[in-house]
Structure formats: C-alpha cells, structure tokens
Amino acid sequence: MKKSPLVRMSFSIEEELFNALEGLLASHGYENRSEFIRDMIRKQLTRKQCAALGEVIGTVSVLCNLAQSGVENRLNSLLDNAPVDILGSSRFAVEPNCSTTMVTARGTGPEIRELANSIRKLRGVIQAEFVITSTSK
C-alpha cells in the first residue's frame, strides 16, 4: 500500500498547552507530535462517521460538586426525561462533596450529544465528557 504524500502544517499554542502536550506524548508513548496529532484527527473522524451512521452508543462521564444543592436530583430528572434510551448509569462518591456518574445511552449521535450538553449546563456539574461509538449493527 502506497503512503499518501505528507503535508506540512504549523500552528501556535500557548506555552502551558505545549508543555502539557509534551507530557501527553511521553505518558501515552507517542514517538513524536505528528503521530499524536494524526491519532487525534483519526479519533475525531471516527466519531463523526459513527454519528452519521444513525443509532450509536454514547457514554457521558459526569463529575458533580455535591455541595451544589440538588445537582443529583437535577441530573436524575434530566436522565428520566431524556429523548434517548438510557441503558444504565453508575454513580460513585469520590470525595465527601464530589461524585462521578457514568451514563450509557443509545440513540442518534446528535441526540446523545445534546444530552451531554444539557448535562454540562446543570448547576453543580464540574465536568462532563462525551464519548461516542457505533452499535454492533
């Protein structure tokens, strides 16, 4: 298989981000920055392709500040009324005022992405990360 020609590109980032990138390269075993960037682009393209296929499985990992009154109730209400099929969720206490919840859902890519965005907007949610994958179909 013939390799396609390489295209050179350059970009600028803050020094702090650059240092963090160097740490990622080392901790994940990438030999160089180009290999890392190619891998990140491939991952984004795969996500886009999965989303275009119709039904997908998505997971949303949520970190909540429990000191923010009612955050778990708001999250539960959102999941109970979600326009997608919630396959399950697991919640764990990580610290006295902090919990993590993993939600797995089945639906279209845009539907699950919208669920993740709605979760991110909840008062008391510190972070919500969304991962999409195809179904076995």
C-alpha positions as CSV (number, residue, x, y, z in Angstrom):
1,M,0.0,0.0,0.0
2,K,1.4,3.3,-1.1
3,K,1.6,6.0,1.5
4,S,0.0,9.3,0.6
5,P,2.2,12.3,0.5
6,L,2.8,14.2,3.7
7,V,1.6,17.8,4.1
8,R,3.4,20.1,6.5
9,M,1.5,22.4,8.7
10,S,2.3,24.7,11.6
11,F,0.2,26.2,14.4
12,S,0.8,28.2,17.5
13,I,-0.3,27.3,21.1
14,E,0.3,28.8,24.5
15,E,3.4,27.6,26.3
16,E,1.4,25.9,29.0
17,L,-0.5,23.9,26.5
18,F,2.7,23.0,24.7
19,N,4.2,21.7,27.9
20,A,1.0,19.7,28.6
21,L,1.2,18.2,25.1
22,E,4.8,17.2,25.7
23,G,3.7,15.4,28.9
24,L,0.9,13.6,26.9
25,L,3.3,12.4,24.3
26,A,5.6,10.9,26.9
27,S,2.8,9.4,29.0
28,H,1.0,7.8,26.1
29,G,4.0,6.5,24.3
30,Y,3.9,8.7,21.1
31,E,7.2,9.0,19.4
32,N,6.5,12.5,18.1
33,R,3.9,15.3,17.9
34,S,2.9,14.4,14.4
35,E,1.9,10.9,15.4
36,F,-0.2,12.3,18.3
37,I,-1.9,14.8,16.1
38,R,-2.7,12.2,13.4
39,D,-4.2,9.9,16.1
40,M,-6.4,12.8,17.4
41,I,-7.6,13.6,13.9
42,R,-8.4,9.9,13.2
43,K,-10.4,9.7,16.5
44,Q,-12.4,12.8,15.6
45,L,-13.1,11.4,12.1
46,T,-14.3,8.1,13.6
47,R,-16.6,9.9,15.9
48,K,-18.1,11.9,13.0
49,Q,-18.6,8.7,11.0
50,C,-20.3,6.9,13.9
51,A,-22.6,9.8,14.4
52,A,-23.5,9.8,10.7
53,L,-24.5,6.1,10.8
54,G,-27.7,6.6,12.8
55,E,-28.0,4.7,16.0
56,V,-24.9,4.9,18.3
57,I,-24.0,4.2,21.9
58,G,-22.7,7.1,23.9
59,T,-21.3,7.5,27.3
60,V,-21.2,10.6,29.4
61,S,-18.8,10.7,32.3
62,V,-20.0,13.4,34.8
63,L,-18.2,14.9,37.8
64,C,-20.5,16.7,40.2
65,N,-20.0,19.1,43.1
66,L,-22.4,17.7,45.7
67,A,-22.1,21.0,47.7
68,Q,-24.2,22.5,45.0
69,S,-27.7,21.6,46.4
70,G,-29.9,19.4,44.2
71,V,-27.4,18.6,41.5
72,E,-28.0,14.8,41.7
73,N,-31.8,15.4,41.6
74,R,-31.4,17.6,38.5
75,L,-29.2,15.0,36.8
76,N,-31.7,12.2,37.6
77,S,-34.6,14.3,36.3
78,L,-32.7,15.0,33.1
79,L,-32.0,11.3,32.6
80,D,-35.5,10.3,33.4
81,N,-36.8,12.6,30.6
82,A,-34.0,12.1,28.1
83,P,-35.1,11.7,24.5
84,V,-32.7,8.7,24.2
85,D,-32.7,5.2,25.6
86,I,-30.7,5.3,28.9
87,L,-29.1,1.9,29.1
88,G,-27.8,2.4,32.6
89,S,-25.9,4.7,34.9
90,S,-23.5,4.2,37.8
91,R,-22.7,6.8,40.5
92,F,-19.7,6.7,42.9
93,A,-18.6,9.1,45.6
94,V,-15.1,10.2,45.0
95,E,-14.8,12.7,47.9
96,P,-17.2,13.9,50.6
97,N,-18.6,16.6,48.3
98,C,-17.9,15.1,44.9
99,S,-19.4,12.2,42.9
100,T,-18.9,10.8,39.4
101,T,-21.6,9.3,37.3
102,M,-21.2,7.3,34.1
103,V,-24.3,7.3,31.8
104,T,-24.6,5.0,28.9
105,A,-27.3,5.8,26.3
106,R,-28.5,4.6,22.8
107,G,-29.8,7.0,20.2
108,T,-28.6,9.1,17.3
109,G,-25.3,10.9,17.7
110,P,-26.9,14.4,17.8
111,E,-29.4,13.2,20.4
112,I,-26.7,11.9,22.7
113,R,-24.5,14.9,22.1
114,E,-27.5,17.1,23.1
115,L,-27.9,15.1,26.3
116,A,-24.2,15.6,27.1
117,N,-24.6,19.3,26.5
118,S,-27.6,19.5,28.7
119,I,-25.8,17.7,31.5
120,R,-22.8,20.1,31.2
121,K,-25.2,23.0,31.7
122,L,-26.6,21.7,35.0
123,R,-25.6,23.9,38.0
124,G,-23.2,21.8,40.1
125,V,-21.7,19.8,37.2
126,I,-18.0,20.4,37.2
127,Q,-17.2,18.4,34.1
128,A,-19.0,16.2,31.5
129,E,-17.1,14.2,28.9
130,F,-18.9,12.6,26.0
131,V,-17.7,9.5,24.0
132,I,-19.5,8.0,21.1
133,T,-19.1,4.6,19.5
134,S,-21.1,2.6,17.0
135,T,-23.5,-0.2,17.9
136,S,-22.8,-3.7,16.9
137,K,-25.1,-3.4,13.9
